[in-house]
Amino acid sequence: MNNQELQLNIISPEKKLFSGAVTSVVIPGISGLFGVYANHAPLVSPMTAGVITYTTAGKEETIEVKGGVAEVNQNVVTICVS
């Protein structure tokens, strides 16, 4: 992982949906979409139903979710989805 990347972990109660280095993540927060990039300030946010979009190796991927909680801390984004 270089200084422009962050670690993204997306988990559900059943399984791990994604784990790897990404350059950006767009998360459906309850107040609207928000983006997370390397060196983002720490935060915890509830999520609404929507689509998580992340970019890895120049390729954009998406995961549809019903809601959950996102935590950002020291270049690690952990998203627990339902």
SEKEVEX-726428 format. One record per residue (C-alpha): residue number from 1; residue in one letter; x, y, z. Coordinates in nm, 2 decimals. Layout:
# residues N
+------+------+--------+--------+--------+
| fiba | fifi |      u |      v |      w |
+------+------+--------+--------+--------+
|  NUM |    a |      X |      Y |      Z |
...
+------+------+--------+--------+--------+
This chain:
# residues 82
+------+------+--------+--------+--------+
| fiba | fifi |      u |      v |      w |
+------+------+--------+--------+--------+
|    1 |    m |   0.00 |   0.00 |   0.00 |
|    2 |    n |   0.15 |   0.34 |  -0.10 |
|    3 |    n |   0.08 |   0.68 |   0.05 |
|    4 |    q |  -0.21 |   0.75 |  -0.19 |
|    5 |    e |  -0.40 |   0.43 |  -0.09 |
|    6 |    l |  -0.61 |   0.32 |   0.21 |
|    7 |    q |  -0.72 |  -0.02 |   0.33 |
|    8 |    l |  -1.09 |  -0.10 |   0.27 |
|    9 |    n |  -1.27 |  -0.37 |   0.46 |
|   10 |    i |  -1.63 |  -0.44 |   0.38 |
|   11 |    i |  -1.80 |  -0.70 |   0.60 |
|   12 |    s |  -2.15 |  -0.83 |   0.65 |
|   13 |    p |  -2.27 |  -1.07 |   0.93 |
|   14 |    e |  -2.24 |  -1.36 |   0.68 |
|   15 |    k |  -1.90 |  -1.29 |   0.52 |
|   16 |    k |  -1.62 |  -1.06 |   0.41 |
|   17 |    l |  -1.73 |  -0.88 |   0.09 |
|   18 |    f |  -1.41 |  -0.70 |   0.01 |
|   19 |    s |  -1.07 |  -0.64 |   0.17 |
|   20 |    g |  -0.78 |  -0.46 |  -0.01 |
|   21 |    a |  -0.60 |  -0.14 |  -0.10 |
|   22 |    v |  -0.81 |   0.13 |  -0.27 |
|   23 |    t |  -0.75 |   0.49 |  -0.38 |
|   24 |    s |  -1.10 |   0.61 |  -0.30 |
|   25 |    v |  -1.43 |   0.51 |  -0.15 |
|   26 |    v |  -1.77 |   0.68 |  -0.19 |
|   27 |    i |  -2.01 |   0.59 |   0.09 |
|   28 |    p |  -2.39 |   0.65 |   0.12 |
|   29 |    g |  -2.41 |   0.83 |   0.45 |
|   30 |    i |  -2.74 |   0.93 |   0.61 |
|   31 |    s |  -2.68 |   1.29 |   0.51 |
|   32 |    g |  -2.57 |   1.20 |   0.15 |
|   33 |    l |  -2.28 |   1.05 |  -0.03 |
|   34 |    f |  -1.93 |   1.12 |   0.10 |
|   35 |    g |  -1.59 |   1.04 |  -0.03 |
|   36 |    v |  -1.29 |   0.90 |   0.16 |
|   37 |    y |  -0.93 |   0.93 |   0.03 |
|   38 |    a |  -0.59 |   0.86 |   0.19 |
|   39 |    n |  -0.52 |   1.06 |   0.51 |
|   40 |    h |  -0.89 |   1.13 |   0.57 |
|   41 |    a |  -0.98 |   1.26 |   0.92 |
|   42 |    p |  -1.11 |   0.99 |   1.16 |
|   43 |    l |  -1.49 |   0.94 |   1.16 |
|   44 |    v |  -1.78 |   0.71 |   1.23 |
|   45 |    s |  -2.09 |   0.74 |   1.02 |
|   46 |    p |  -2.42 |   0.55 |   1.00 |
|   47 |    m |  -2.51 |   0.46 |   0.64 |
|   48 |    t |  -2.83 |   0.44 |   0.45 |
|   49 |    a |  -2.93 |   0.21 |   0.17 |
|   50 |    g |  -2.73 |   0.27 |  -0.15 |
|   51 |    v |  -2.42 |   0.18 |  -0.33 |
|   52 |    i |  -2.06 |   0.18 |  -0.20 |
|   53 |    t |  -1.82 |   0.27 |  -0.49 |
|   54 |    y |  -1.45 |   0.21 |  -0.46 |
|   55 |    t |  -1.15 |   0.24 |  -0.69 |
|   56 |    t |  -0.87 |  -0.01 |  -0.70 |
|   57 |    a |  -0.59 |  -0.04 |  -0.96 |
|   58 |    g |  -0.77 |   0.22 |  -1.17 |
|   59 |    k |  -1.09 |   0.01 |  -1.18 |
|   60 |    e |  -1.42 |   0.12 |  -1.02 |
|   61 |    e |  -1.62 |  -0.14 |  -0.83 |
|   62 |    t |  -1.96 |  -0.12 |  -0.66 |
|   63 |    i |  -2.15 |  -0.30 |  -0.38 |
|   64 |    e |  -2.51 |  -0.24 |  -0.31 |
|   65 |    v |  -2.60 |  -0.22 |   0.06 |
|   66 |    k |  -2.91 |  -0.18 |   0.27 |
|   67 |    g |  -2.74 |   0.02 |   0.54 |
|   68 |    g |  -2.47 |  -0.01 |   0.80 |
|   69 |    v |  -2.19 |   0.18 |   0.97 |
|   70 |    a |  -1.86 |   0.31 |   0.83 |
|   71 |    e |  -1.55 |   0.39 |   1.03 |
|   72 |    v |  -1.24 |   0.57 |   0.91 |
|   73 |    n |  -0.92 |   0.57 |   1.11 |
|   74 |    q |  -0.55 |   0.59 |   1.01 |
|   75 |    n |  -0.60 |   0.51 |   0.64 |
|   76 |    v |  -0.83 |   0.21 |   0.72 |
|   77 |    v |  -1.19 |   0.22 |   0.63 |
|   78 |    t |  -1.41 |  -0.05 |   0.79 |
|   79 |    i |  -1.77 |  -0.08 |   0.67 |
|   80 |    c |  -2.01 |  -0.31 |   0.84 |
|   81 |    v |  -2.32 |  -0.36 |   0.61 |
|   82 |    s |  -2.65 |  -0.52 |   0.64 |
+------+------+--------+--------+--------+
